[in-house]
Amino acid sequence: MNLVKAIQMIRPFEGLPHYETAVAQLHVAATKGKRELHRAAYRIRDAFVAYDYSVSYGKSDEGVPV
């Protein structure tokens, strides 16, 4: 995995809090090698997915509770 691919993985979560911090962490992980970048990218993506799910649980697409 390269840095561009890792950033593309988390791009759908660009509006969420701490997105800029996540991108910075990917840059740091990229300096430590491909394996560390791979681990960091998936860990960050999974964290964003869990956060997005937890804040949108029970809401319709318009953000109104059902």
Biopython code that builds the backbone (N, CA, C, O; Angstrom):
import numpy as np
from Bio.PDB.StructureBuilder import StructureBuilder

atoms = [
    (1, "MET", "N", (0.856, -1.176, 0.000)),
    (1, "MET", "CA", (0.000, 0.000, 0.000)),
    (1, "MET", "C", (0.896, 1.230, 0.000)),
    (1, "MET", "O", (1.942, 1.262, 0.648)),
    (2, "ASN", "N", (0.461, 2.236, -0.739)),
    (2, "ASN", "CA", (1.202, 3.491, -0.744)),
    (2, "ASN", "C", (0.353, 4.577, -0.080)),
    (2, "ASN", "O", (-0.816, 4.362, 0.238)),
    (3, "LEU", "N", (0.957, 5.729, 0.119)),
    (3, "LEU", "CA", (0.294, 6.812, 0.845)),
    (3, "LEU", "C", (-0.955, 7.312, 0.130)),
    (3, "LEU", "O", (-1.957, 7.625, 0.773)),
    (4, "VAL", "N", (-0.901, 7.387, -1.177)),
    (4, "VAL", "CA", (-2.057, 7.871, -1.941)),
    (4, "VAL", "C", (-3.247, 6.942, -1.740)),
    (4, "VAL", "O", (-4.367, 7.404, -1.522)),
    (5, "LYS", "N", (-3.012, 5.646, -1.812)),
    (5, "LYS", "CA", (-4.087, 4.665, -1.628)),
    (5, "LYS", "C", (-4.643, 4.729, -0.201)),
    (5, "LYS", "O", (-5.850, 4.603, 0.001)),
    (6, "ALA", "N", (-3.780, 4.921, 0.768)),
    (6, "ALA", "CA", (-4.214, 5.011, 2.160)),
    (6, "ALA", "C", (-5.101, 6.233, 2.383)),
    (6, "ALA", "O", (-6.109, 6.149, 3.085)),
    (7, "ILE", "N", (-4.736, 7.345, 1.799)),
    (7, "ILE", "CA", (-5.543, 8.562, 1.946)),
    (7, "ILE", "C", (-6.875, 8.402, 1.219)),
    (7, "ILE", "O", (-7.897, 8.901, 1.691)),
    (8, "GLN", "N", (-6.878, 7.717, 0.083)),
    (8, "GLN", "CA", (-8.130, 7.459, -0.626)),
    (8, "GLN", "C", (-9.070, 6.597, 0.199)),
    (8, "GLN", "O", (-10.289, 6.729, 0.088)),
    (9, "MET", "N", (-8.521, 5.723, 1.019)),
    (9, "MET", "CA", (-9.358, 4.859, 1.871)),
    (9, "MET", "C", (-10.181, 5.662, 2.869)),
    (9, "MET", "O", (-11.316, 5.298, 3.175)),
    (10, "ILE", "N", (-9.618, 6.746, 3.373)),
    (10, "ILE", "CA", (-10.329, 7.510, 4.399)),
    (10, "ILE", "C", (-10.995, 8.768, 3.852)),
    (10, "ILE", "O", (-11.625, 9.506, 4.609)),
    (11, "ARG", "N", (-10.868, 9.023, 2.560)),
    (11, "ARG", "CA", (-11.456, 10.218, 1.964)),
    (11, "ARG", "C", (-12.969, 10.322, 2.168)),
    (11, "ARG", "O", (-13.453, 11.441, 2.337)),
    (12, "PRO", "N", (-13.753, 9.232, 2.165)),
    (12, "PRO", "CA", (-15.197, 9.379, 2.397)),
    (12, "PRO", "C", (-15.551, 9.983, 3.754)),
    (12, "PRO", "O", (-16.681, 10.428, 3.959)),
    (13, "PHE", "N", (-14.604, 10.002, 4.671)),
    (13, "PHE", "CA", (-14.851, 10.511, 6.017)),
    (13, "PHE", "C", (-14.259, 11.900, 6.212)),
    (13, "PHE", "O", (-13.991, 12.307, 7.343)),
    (14, "GLU", "N", (-14.058, 12.614, 5.142)),
    (14, "GLU", "CA", (-13.371, 13.905, 5.181)),
    (14, "GLU", "C", (-14.051, 14.926, 6.087)),
    (14, "GLU", "O", (-13.359, 15.763, 6.667)),
    (15, "GLY", "N", (-15.350, 14.897, 6.232)),
    (15, "GLY", "CA", (-16.039, 15.887, 7.048)),
    (15, "GLY", "C", (-16.069, 15.573, 8.537)),
    (15, "GLY", "O", (-16.500, 16.406, 9.334)),
    (16, "LEU", "N", (-15.627, 14.407, 8.914)),
    (16, "LEU", "CA", (-15.689, 14.016, 10.319)),
    (16, "LEU", "C", (-14.569, 14.664, 11.133)),
    (16, "LEU", "O", (-13.542, 15.064, 10.585)),
    (17, "PRO", "N", (-14.779, 14.761, 12.446)),
    (17, "PRO", "CA", (-13.732, 15.339, 13.303)),
    (17, "PRO", "C", (-12.433, 14.528, 13.228)),
    (17, "PRO", "O", (-12.467, 13.312, 13.037)),
    (18, "HIS", "N", (-11.337, 15.176, 13.372)),
    (18, "HIS", "CA", (-9.998, 14.585, 13.429)),
    (18, "HIS", "C", (-9.525, 14.011, 12.098)),
    (18, "HIS", "O", (-8.592, 13.208, 12.069)),
    (19, "TYR", "N", (-10.155, 14.412, 11.000)),
    (19, "TYR", "CA", (-9.713, 13.911, 9.697)),
    (19, "TYR", "C", (-8.287, 14.368, 9.384)),
    (19, "TYR", "O", (-7.475, 13.580, 8.902)),
    (20, "GLU", "N", (-7.986, 15.624, 9.655)),
    (20, "GLU", "CA", (-6.649, 16.142, 9.377)),
    (20, "GLU", "C", (-5.597, 15.418, 10.210)),
    (20, "GLU", "O", (-4.492, 15.161, 9.731)),
    (21, "THR", "N", (-5.933, 15.093, 11.443)),
    (21, "THR", "CA", (-5.022, 14.338, 12.305)),
    (21, "THR", "C", (-4.775, 12.949, 11.738)),
    (21, "THR", "O", (-3.653, 12.444, 11.782)),
    (22, "ALA", "N", (-5.826, 12.332, 11.206)),
    (22, "ALA", "CA", (-5.686, 11.004, 10.612)),
    (22, "ALA", "C", (-4.763, 11.042, 9.401)),
    (22, "ALA", "O", (-3.942, 10.143, 9.220)),
    (23, "VAL", "N", (-4.889, 12.066, 8.576)),
    (23, "VAL", "CA", (-4.018, 12.193, 7.407)),
    (23, "VAL", "C", (-2.571, 12.383, 7.863)),
    (23, "VAL", "O", (-1.651, 11.811, 7.278)),
    (24, "ALA", "N", (-2.378, 13.171, 8.885)),
    (24, "ALA", "CA", (-1.027, 13.371, 9.416)),
    (24, "ALA", "C", (-0.449, 12.064, 9.946)),
    (24, "ALA", "O", (0.736, 11.787, 9.759)),
    (25, "GLN", "N", (-1.279, 11.262, 10.604)),
    (25, "GLN", "CA", (-0.821, 9.971, 11.111)),
    (25, "GLN", "C", (-0.449, 9.024, 9.975)),
    (25, "GLN", "O", (0.479, 8.225, 10.105)),
    (26, "LEU", "N", (-1.167, 9.114, 8.871)),
    (26, "LEU", "CA", (-0.814, 8.291, 7.712)),
    (26, "LEU", "C", (0.539, 8.712, 7.143)),
    (26, "LEU", "O", (1.324, 7.872, 6.704)),
    (27, "HIS", "N", (0.804, 10.004, 7.153)),
    (27, "HIS", "CA", (2.111, 10.481, 6.683)),
    (27, "HIS", "C", (3.224, 9.953, 7.582)),
    (27, "HIS", "O", (4.279, 9.550, 7.093)),
    (28, "VAL", "N", (2.996, 9.954, 8.873)),
    (28, "VAL", "CA", (4.000, 9.442, 9.815)),
    (28, "VAL", "C", (4.197, 7.944, 9.606)),
    (28, "VAL", "O", (5.330, 7.464, 9.590)),
    (29, "ALA", "N", (3.103, 7.206, 9.446)),
    (29, "ALA", "CA", (3.190, 5.762, 9.249)),
    (29, "ALA", "C", (3.898, 5.424, 7.941)),
    (29, "ALA", "O", (4.579, 4.403, 7.850)),
    (30, "ALA", "N", (3.742, 6.268, 6.937)),
    (30, "ALA", "CA", (4.394, 6.023, 5.650)),
    (30, "ALA", "C", (5.910, 6.076, 5.768)),
    (30, "ALA", "O", (6.619, 5.411, 5.014)),
    (31, "THR", "N", (6.401, 6.857, 6.702)),
    (31, "THR", "CA", (7.855, 6.933, 6.881)),
    (31, "THR", "C", (8.407, 5.687, 7.564)),
    (31, "THR", "O", (9.612, 5.438, 7.525)),
    (32, "LYS", "N", (7.534, 4.908, 8.188)),
    (32, "LYS", "CA", (7.962, 3.706, 8.905)),
    (32, "LYS", "C", (7.860, 2.444, 8.064)),
    (32, "LYS", "O", (8.236, 1.365, 8.522)),
    (33, "GLY", "N", (7.357, 2.564, 6.840)),
    (33, "GLY", "CA", (7.313, 1.404, 5.955)),
    (33, "GLY", "C", (5.906, 1.032, 5.538)),
    (33, "GLY", "O", (4.916, 1.517, 6.087)),
    (34, "LYS", "N", (5.849, 0.149, 4.543)),
    (34, "LYS", "CA", (4.565, -0.233, 3.973)),
    (34, "LYS", "C", (3.690, -1.003, 4.954)),
    (34, "LYS", "O", (2.475, -0.808, 4.986)),
    (35, "ARG", "N", (4.284, -1.857, 5.738)),
    (35, "ARG", "CA", (3.494, -2.653, 6.687)),
    (35, "ARG", "C", (2.829, -1.762, 7.725)),
    (35, "ARG", "O", (1.649, -1.932, 8.029)),
    (36, "GLU", "N", (3.575, -0.821, 8.263)),
    (36, "GLU", "CA", (3.010, 0.096, 9.255)),
    (36, "GLU", "C", (1.945, 0.993, 8.641)),
    (36, "GLU", "O", (0.935, 1.283, 9.283)),
    (37, "LEU", "N", (2.160, 1.437, 7.406)),
    (37, "LEU", "CA", (1.166, 2.252, 6.710)),
    (37, "LEU", "C", (-0.116, 1.456, 6.492)),
    (37, "LEU", "O", (-1.215, 1.977, 6.683)),
    (38, "HIS", "N", (0.025, 0.215, 6.099)),
    (38, "HIS", "CA", (-1.139, -0.650, 5.888)),
    (38, "HIS", "C", (-1.935, -0.803, 7.170)),
    (38, "HIS", "O", (-3.158, -0.661, 7.169)),
    (39, "ARG", "N", (-1.257, -1.086, 8.242)),
    (39, "ARG", "CA", (-1.929, -1.255, 9.543)),
    (39, "ARG", "C", (-2.625, 0.031, 9.979)),
    (39, "ARG", "O", (-3.770, 0.004, 10.430)),
    (40, "ALA", "N", (-1.938, 1.136, 9.843)),
    (40, "ALA", "CA", (-2.497, 2.425, 10.259)),
    (40, "ALA", "C", (-3.709, 2.800, 9.413)),
    (40, "ALA", "O", (-4.705, 3.291, 9.944)),
    (41, "ALA", "N", (-3.635, 2.578, 8.112)),
    (41, "ALA", "CA", (-4.740, 2.936, 7.221)),
    (41, "ALA", "C", (-6.002, 2.161, 7.575)),
    (41, "ALA", "O", (-7.085, 2.741, 7.655)),
    (42, "TYR", "N", (-5.870, 0.865, 7.784)),
    (42, "TYR", "CA", (-7.043, 0.064, 8.131)),
    (42, "TYR", "C", (-7.563, 0.387, 9.526)),
    (42, "TYR", "O", (-8.773, 0.395, 9.751)),
    (43, "ARG", "N", (-6.658, 0.653, 10.461)),
    (43, "ARG", "CA", (-7.066, 1.006, 11.822)),
    (43, "ARG", "C", (-7.831, 2.327, 11.823)),
    (43, "ARG", "O", (-8.855, 2.447, 12.496)),
    (44, "ILE", "N", (-7.354, 3.304, 11.088)),
    (44, "ILE", "CA", (-8.012, 4.612, 11.018)),
    (44, "ILE", "C", (-9.349, 4.493, 10.302)),
    (44, "ILE", "O", (-10.345, 5.066, 10.744)),
    (45, "ARG", "N", (-9.377, 3.753, 9.199)),
    (45, "ARG", "CA", (-10.633, 3.586, 8.472)),
    (45, "ARG", "C", (-11.681, 2.902, 9.347)),
    (45, "ARG", "O", (-12.838, 3.320, 9.369)),
    (46, "ASP", "N", (-11.285, 1.865, 10.061)),
    (46, "ASP", "CA", (-12.223, 1.165, 10.939)),
    (46, "ASP", "C", (-12.727, 2.065, 12.059)),
    (46, "ASP", "O", (-13.891, 1.975, 12.450)),
    (47, "ALA", "N", (-11.868, 2.929, 12.574)),
    (47, "ALA", "CA", (-12.287, 3.858, 13.623)),
    (47, "ALA", "C", (-13.302, 4.862, 13.084)),
    (47, "ALA", "O", (-14.286, 5.170, 13.757)),
    (48, "PHE", "N", (-13.072, 5.373, 11.882)),
    (48, "PHE", "CA", (-14.031, 6.297, 11.279)),
    (48, "PHE", "C", (-15.363, 5.615, 10.998)),
    (48, "PHE", "O", (-16.418, 6.217, 11.197)),
    (49, "VAL", "N", (-15.329, 4.382, 10.545)),
    (49, "VAL", "CA", (-16.568, 3.643, 10.280)),
    (49, "VAL", "C", (-17.349, 3.460, 11.580)),
    (49, "VAL", "O", (-18.561, 3.672, 11.607)),
    (50, "ALA", "N", (-16.674, 3.073, 12.645)),
    (50, "ALA", "CA", (-17.346, 2.877, 13.926)),
    (50, "ALA", "C", (-17.930, 4.190, 14.446)),
    (50, "ALA", "O", (-19.048, 4.210, 14.963)),
    (51, "TYR", "N", (-17.191, 5.268, 14.315)),
    (51, "TYR", "CA", (-17.685, 6.573, 14.763)),
    (51, "TYR", "C", (-18.900, 7.006, 13.950)),
    (51, "TYR", "O", (-19.908, 7.442, 14.507)),
    (52, "ASP", "N", (-18.798, 6.884, 12.638)),
    (52, "ASP", "CA", (-19.901, 7.292, 11.767)),
    (52, "ASP", "C", (-21.154, 6.478, 12.066)),
    (52, "ASP", "O", (-22.259, 7.019, 12.089)),
    (53, "TYR", "N", (-20.983, 5.193, 12.292)),
    (53, "TYR", "CA", (-22.120, 4.332, 12.609)),
    (53, "TYR", "C", (-22.744, 4.740, 13.943)),
    (53, "TYR", "O", (-23.967, 4.789, 14.072)),
    (54, "SER", "N", (-21.907, 5.029, 14.923)),
    (54, "SER", "CA", (-22.437, 5.336, 16.252)),
    (54, "SER", "C", (-23.185, 6.664, 16.292)),
    (54, "SER", "O", (-24.158, 6.797, 17.034)),
    (55, "VAL", "N", (-22.753, 7.643, 15.511)),
    (55, "VAL", "CA", (-23.449, 8.930, 15.541)),
    (55, "VAL", "C", (-24.658, 8.960, 14.618)),
    (55, "VAL", "O", (-25.521, 9.826, 14.763)),
    (56, "SER", "N", (-24.736, 8.034, 13.677)),
    (56, "SER", "CA", (-25.871, 8.046, 12.753)),
    (56, "SER", "C", (-26.845, 6.902, 13.013)),
    (56, "SER", "O", (-27.806, 6.748, 12.259)),
    (57, "TYR", "N", (-26.636, 6.105, 14.036)),
    (57, "TYR", "CA", (-27.509, 4.979, 14.333)),
    (57, "TYR", "C", (-28.913, 5.469, 14.667)),
    (57, "TYR", "O", (-29.081, 6.344, 15.517)),
    (58, "GLY", "N", (-29.910, 4.913, 14.009)),
    (58, "GLY", "CA", (-31.283, 5.261, 14.284)),
    (58, "GLY", "C", (-31.782, 6.490, 13.575)),
    (58, "GLY", "O", (-32.905, 6.927, 13.825)),
    (59, "LYS", "N", (-30.984, 7.065, 12.698)),
    (59, "LYS", "CA", (-31.403, 8.250, 11.962)),
    (59, "LYS", "C", (-31.653, 7.877, 10.507)),
    (59, "LYS", "O", (-31.005, 6.984, 9.962)),
    (60, "SER", "N", (-32.586, 8.563, 9.896)),
    (60, "SER", "CA", (-32.823, 8.354, 8.467)),
    (60, "SER", "C", (-31.745, 9.090, 7.680)),
    (60, "SER", "O", (-30.866, 9.714, 8.275)),
    (61, "ASP", "N", (-31.797, 9.026, 6.381)),
    (61, "ASP", "CA", (-30.792, 9.678, 5.541)),
    (61, "ASP", "C", (-30.781, 11.190, 5.716)),
    (61, "ASP", "O", (-29.752, 11.827, 5.489)),
    (62, "GLU", "N", (-31.906, 11.775, 6.116)),
    (62, "GLU", "CA", (-31.980, 13.213, 6.296)),
    (62, "GLU", "C", (-31.491, 13.653, 7.671)),
    (62, "GLU", "O", (-31.454, 14.850, 7.956)),
    (63, "GLY", "N", (-31.113, 12.698, 8.533)),
    (63, "GLY", "CA", (-30.620, 13.032, 9.856)),
    (63, "GLY", "C", (-31.705, 13.175, 10.898)),
    (63, "GLY", "O", (-31.425, 13.578, 12.027)),
    (64, "VAL", "N", (-32.944, 12.851, 10.544)),
    (64, "VAL", "CA", (-34.056, 12.951, 11.477)),
    (64, "VAL", "C", (-34.268, 11.576, 12.104)),
    (64, "VAL", "O", (-34.356, 10.585, 11.379)),
    (65, "PRO", "N", (-34.352, 11.490, 13.451)),
    (65, "PRO", "CA", (-34.576, 10.184, 14.080)),
    (65, "PRO", "C", (-35.883, 9.548, 13.600)),
    (65, "PRO", "O", (-36.884, 10.227, 13.367)),
    (66, "VAL", "N", (-35.836, 8.256, 13.464)),
    (66, "VAL", "CA", (-37.010, 7.516, 12.993)),
    (66, "VAL", "C", (-37.816, 6.982, 14.153)),
    (66, "VAL", "O", (-38.841, 6.332, 13.945)),
]
sb = StructureBuilder()
sb.init_structure("model")
sb.init_model(0)
sb.init_chain("A")
sb.init_seg("    ")
for serial, (resi, resn, name, xyz) in enumerate(atoms, 1):
    if name == "N":
        sb.init_residue(resn, " ", resi, " ")
    sb.init_atom(name, np.array(xyz, "f"), 0.0, 1.0, " ", f" {name:<3s}", serial, name[0])
structure = sb.get_structure()
